[in-house]
Amino acid sequence: GGKPVFKGNPTECALLELASGLGADWRSLRDSTPGRSEATSGDGHPFMFSSARKLMSWAVPKSGGGFRVYVKGAAEIVLARCVSEIKGESLKPEPLDEKRRTDVYINGVVK
């Protein structure tokens, strides 16, 4: 068991390498996520990267109905589309206004 070698989309490879470096078992995570595993991939909905959207996303079904959407792309593009954030331990969505969006971008991305 050496270090895994990832091939394909550079952003996807970087995310998999980050997860692996943090000790996450990305294969188990993917295999246990409905809509992302090979067996259930038909239940998920990929929205591949496009230059018009400047991001890619994957919608996976939630057990109680609806979908959870995982997104990767340029921080300013993703943040511009966010309307709420989850902070702290309550896991309750809170409105995300322009001031907070700017703060997240400057303190979380630029610095």
Disulfide bonds with the S-S distance in Angstrom:
none
